[in-house]
């Protein structure tokens, strides 16, 4: 496990490599400060940290959606299957198999559930039969969406809208899904349901997943590896099991102190113990 992030050398089996990137908004606001990470093919990698740590910005840097918010990658590089992708358009990335599921369960509210799902296949050229087969597969993973297929998406529940967002990404036949805060605003039971489906998609469909999530406890139970961000920097990384057993991670992100009790330490102690930020 390492502390401060350094440039990552691409290794065999790395589907995605983010190499020492910096992101600046409005030409002046430095948001990411030398972030590096790797996503091995076939893995679930968790990008963890509190609100404002830089998780969403990292995903948008990978999917090239920063410019819609006046952001730019000013240093470093991003590689997918060994080729740089930081100059591609979001549409080009979708064609290559990189799809982002945005934070906040974005749906076309006026369209039906099924119409929303079909919009995910707009870049495909493999015929209506193949698209319909994948639509059926989505309904197999999300049987609730089959029941609501003719309902307007804007009138479905938050959990159903998250299912629509993930299902729409699947319709693009992705190799890599960038999944941003899937648990946000959902009841614990629904969170477990969503993560179980994500695990199935990874294991049965071979979809690699980079997951940005504030719910560290759930994310580390389903991920293979993890990176913790603080103030735009990677401050800790390693196998998910090792991170979950780390005493600092337990205290600061899982809310459990070394003796197993809930930790409600004061802010000064919290900052003093966060020695990796020094």
C-alpha positions as CSV (number, residue, x, y, z in Angstrom):
1,X,0.0,0.0,0.0
2,X,1.4,3.4,-0.9
3,X,0.6,6.9,0.3
4,X,1.2,9.8,-2.1
5,X,0.4,8.9,-5.7
6,X,3.1,8.8,-8.3
7,X,2.8,8.2,-12.0
8,X,1.6,4.7,-12.8
9,X,3.4,2.6,-15.3
10,X,0.9,0.6,-17.4
11,X,1.1,-3.1,-16.5
12,X,-0.1,-6.1,-18.5
13,X,-3.8,-6.5,-17.9
14,X,-4.4,-2.9,-17.1
15,X,-7.5,-1.8,-19.1
16,X,-7.3,1.8,-17.9
17,X,-4.3,3.8,-16.7
18,X,-4.5,7.3,-15.3
19,X,-1.0,8.8,-15.1
20,X,-0.3,11.7,-12.9
21,X,-3.1,14.0,-14.1
22,X,-3.9,17.5,-13.0
23,X,-7.3,19.1,-13.6
24,X,-8.0,22.8,-13.6
25,X,-11.4,24.5,-13.7
26,X,-11.9,28.0,-15.2
27,X,-8.1,28.1,-15.9
28,X,-7.4,28.9,-12.2
29,X,-8.9,26.3,-9.8
30,X,-6.7,23.2,-9.3
31,X,-8.9,20.3,-8.5
32,X,-6.9,17.2,-9.2
33,X,-3.2,17.2,-8.2
34,X,-1.2,14.4,-9.7
35,X,-3.8,11.6,-9.6
36,X,-2.7,8.2,-10.8
37,X,-4.6,4.9,-10.8
38,X,-4.9,1.6,-12.7
39,X,-8.0,-0.4,-13.4
40,X,-7.1,-4.1,-14.3
41,X,-9.4,-5.7,-16.8
42,X,-12.2,-7.7,-15.2
43,X,-11.9,-5.9,-11.9
44,X,-14.1,-3.6,-9.8
45,X,-12.0,-0.7,-8.6
46,X,-13.4,1.7,-6.0
47,X,-12.5,5.4,-6.0
48,X,-13.3,6.5,-2.4
49,X,-13.4,9.7,-0.4
50,X,-15.7,12.3,1.0
51,X,-17.7,14.9,-0.9
52,X,-15.4,17.2,-2.8
53,X,-12.4,14.8,-2.8
54,X,-12.2,14.7,-6.6
55,X,-13.9,11.4,-7.4
56,X,-16.4,12.7,-9.9
57,X,-13.8,15.0,-11.5
58,X,-11.6,11.9,-12.0
59,X,-14.3,10.0,-13.8
60,X,-15.2,13.0,-16.0
61,X,-11.5,13.4,-16.9
62,X,-11.5,9.8,-18.1
63,X,-14.8,10.2,-20.0
64,X,-13.8,13.6,-21.4
65,X,-16.8,15.4,-20.0
66,X,-14.8,18.1,-18.2
67,X,-15.1,20.7,-20.9
68,X,-18.8,21.0,-20.5
69,X,-18.0,22.4,-17.1
70,X,-15.0,24.5,-18.1
71,X,-12.5,22.0,-16.9
72,X,-9.3,20.7,-18.5
73,X,-6.7,18.0,-18.0
74,X,-3.6,20.2,-18.0
75,X,-0.9,17.5,-17.1
76,X,-0.5,13.8,-17.3
77,X,-2.2,11.2,-19.6
78,X,-5.0,8.7,-19.7
79,X,-4.6,5.4,-21.5
80,X,-7.2,2.8,-22.4
81,X,-5.9,-0.5,-23.7
82,X,-2.5,1.1,-24.0
83,X,-3.6,4.0,-26.2
84,X,-4.1,7.6,-25.1
85,X,-7.7,8.6,-25.0
86,X,-7.6,12.1,-23.4
87,X,-8.0,13.7,-26.9
88,X,-11.1,11.7,-27.9
89,X,-14.7,12.9,-27.7
90,X,-17.2,11.3,-25.3
91,X,-19.0,9.7,-28.3
92,X,-15.7,8.2,-29.5
93,X,-15.1,6.7,-26.1
94,X,-18.6,5.1,-26.0
95,X,-17.8,3.5,-29.4
96,X,-14.6,2.1,-27.8
97,X,-16.6,0.7,-24.9
98,X,-16.1,3.3,-22.2
99,X,-19.4,4.5,-20.7
100,X,-20.1,6.7,-17.7
101,X,-23.2,6.4,-15.5
102,X,-23.5,9.9,-14.1
103,X,-24.1,10.9,-10.5
104,X,-27.8,11.6,-9.8
105,X,-29.5,8.9,-11.8
106,X,-29.8,11.0,-15.0
107,X,-32.8,9.9,-17.1
108,X,-34.8,11.3,-19.9
109,X,-37.8,11.9,-17.7
110,X,-40.4,12.3,-20.5
111,X,-39.4,9.0,-22.2
112,X,-40.5,5.6,-21.0
113,X,-38.2,3.2,-19.2
114,X,-37.7,1.2,-22.4
115,X,-37.1,4.2,-24.6
116,X,-34.4,5.4,-22.1
117,X,-32.7,2.0,-22.3
118,X,-32.8,2.0,-26.1
119,X,-31.0,5.4,-26.2
120,X,-28.0,3.6,-24.8
121,X,-27.7,1.7,-28.1
122,X,-27.5,4.7,-30.3
123,X,-23.9,4.1,-31.4
124,X,-24.4,0.5,-32.2
125,X,-24.4,-0.9,-35.7
126,X,-25.0,-4.6,-35.1
127,X,-28.6,-4.7,-36.0
128,X,-32.0,-4.6,-34.3
129,X,-31.9,-8.3,-33.3
130,X,-28.7,-7.8,-31.3
131,X,-30.1,-4.7,-29.6
132,X,-33.3,-6.5,-28.6
133,X,-31.3,-9.4,-27.2
134,X,-29.4,-7.1,-25.0
135,X,-32.6,-5.3,-24.0
136,X,-33.9,-8.7,-22.8
137,X,-30.6,-9.2,-20.9
138,X,-31.1,-5.9,-19.1
139,X,-34.6,-6.9,-18.1
140,X,-33.1,-10.2,-16.8
141,X,-30.8,-8.3,-14.5
142,X,-33.4,-5.7,-13.6
143,X,-36.8,-7.4,-13.6
144,X,-38.4,-4.4,-12.0
145,X,-37.6,-2.4,-15.2
146,X,-39.6,-5.0,-17.2
147,X,-42.6,-4.3,-15.1
148,X,-42.1,-0.5,-15.6
149,X,-41.1,-0.6,-19.2
150,X,-44.0,1.6,-20.4
151,X,-43.9,4.0,-17.5
152,X,-42.4,7.5,-17.9
153,X,-38.9,7.4,-16.3
154,X,-39.6,10.6,-14.4
155,X,-42.4,8.9,-12.5
156,X,-40.3,5.9,-11.3
157,X,-38.6,5.7,-8.0
158,X,-35.0,6.7,-7.3
159,X,-33.9,3.1,-7.2
160,X,-35.6,2.3,-10.5
161,X,-34.0,5.4,-12.1
162,X,-30.6,4.2,-11.0
163,X,-31.4,0.8,-12.6
164,X,-32.4,2.6,-15.8
165,X,-29.1,4.6,-15.8
166,X,-27.0,1.4,-15.4
167,X,-29.2,-0.5,-17.9
168,X,-28.8,2.2,-20.5
169,X,-25.0,2.0,-20.1
170,X,-25.2,-1.8,-20.6
171,X,-27.1,-1.2,-23.9
172,X,-23.9,0.3,-25.3
173,X,-22.1,-3.0,-24.8
174,X,-19.4,-1.5,-22.6
175,X,-16.0,-3.0,-21.6
176,X,-15.6,-0.4,-18.9
177,X,-18.3,1.4,-16.9
178,X,-17.5,4.5,-14.9
179,X,-20.1,4.4,-12.2
180,X,-20.6,7.6,-10.1
181,X,-22.1,7.4,-6.7
182,X,-24.7,4.7,-7.3
183,X,-25.8,4.6,-3.6
184,X,-26.6,8.3,-3.4
185,X,-30.1,8.9,-2.0
186,X,-31.1,5.2,-1.9
187,X,-32.3,3.2,1.0
188,X,-29.8,0.6,2.3
189,X,-31.7,-2.4,1.0
190,X,-31.7,-0.8,-2.5
191,X,-28.0,0.0,-2.3
192,X,-27.3,-3.7,-1.6
193,X,-29.5,-4.7,-4.5
194,X,-27.7,-2.3,-6.9
195,X,-24.3,-3.5,-5.8
196,X,-25.2,-7.2,-6.1
197,X,-26.3,-6.5,-9.7
198,X,-23.0,-4.6,-10.4
199,X,-21.1,-7.7,-9.0
200,X,-23.1,-10.0,-11.4
201,X,-22.4,-7.8,-14.4
202,X,-18.7,-7.9,-13.5
203,X,-18.6,-11.6,-13.1
204,X,-21.0,-12.8,-15.7
205,X,-20.7,-10.2,-18.4
206,X,-17.0,-9.4,-17.9
207,X,-17.6,-5.7,-17.5
208,X,-14.8,-3.8,-15.8
209,X,-16.1,-1.2,-13.4
210,X,-14.5,2.0,-11.9
211,X,-16.7,3.0,-9.1
212,X,-16.7,6.4,-7.4
213,X,-18.5,6.1,-4.0
214,X,-18.8,7.8,-0.6
215,X,-20.2,4.7,1.0
216,X,-16.8,3.2,1.7
217,X,-18.1,0.2,3.7
218,X,-20.3,-1.1,0.9
219,X,-17.8,-0.2,-1.9
220,X,-14.9,-2.1,-0.2
221,X,-17.1,-5.2,0.2
222,X,-17.6,-5.5,-3.6
223,X,-14.4,-4.0,-5.0
224,X,-11.2,-5.8,-5.7
225,X,-9.0,-2.8,-5.3
226,X,-9.4,0.8,-4.1
227,X,-8.0,4.3,-4.1
228,X,-8.8,6.9,-1.5
229,X,-8.8,10.6,-2.5
230,X,-8.4,13.6,-0.3
231,X,-8.3,17.1,-1.6
232,X,-7.6,16.0,-5.2
233,X,-4.8,13.6,-4.3
234,X,-4.6,9.8,-4.0
235,X,-3.6,9.3,-0.3
236,X,-3.9,5.6,0.0
237,X,-4.4,2.6,-2.4
238,X,-4.4,-1.2,-2.2
239,X,-6.5,-4.3,-2.3
240,X,-10.0,-3.7,-1.0
241,X,-9.6,-6.2,1.8
242,X,-6.4,-4.5,3.0
243,X,-8.0,-1.1,2.9
244,X,-11.0,-2.4,4.9
245,X,-8.7,-3.7,7.6
246,X,-6.5,-0.6,7.8
247,X,-6.9,1.2,11.1
248,X,-6.9,4.7,9.6
249,X,-9.5,3.7,7.0
250,X,-11.6,2.1,9.7
251,X,-11.6,5.2,11.8
252,X,-11.9,7.9,9.2
253,X,-14.0,6.3,6.6
254,X,-15.8,3.4,8.2
255,X,-16.5,5.2,11.5
256,X,-15.0,2.4,13.7
257,X,-12.1,2.8,16.1
258,X,-9.6,0.1,16.9
259,X,-11.7,-1.4,19.7
260,X,-14.7,-1.8,17.4
261,X,-16.7,1.1,18.9
262,X,-18.0,4.0,16.9
263,X,-15.4,6.8,16.8
264,X,-16.6,10.4,17.4
265,X,-13.2,12.0,17.8
266,X,-13.0,15.7,17.6
267,X,-11.9,17.5,14.4
268,X,-8.4,18.4,15.7
269,X,-7.6,14.8,16.5
270,X,-9.0,13.8,13.1
271,X,-6.7,16.1,11.3
272,X,-3.7,15.3,13.5
273,X,-4.1,11.5,12.8
274,X,-4.5,12.0,9.1
275,X,-0.7,12.0,8.8
276,X,-0.8,11.3,5.0
277,X,-2.0,14.8,4.4
278,X,1.0,16.4,6.1
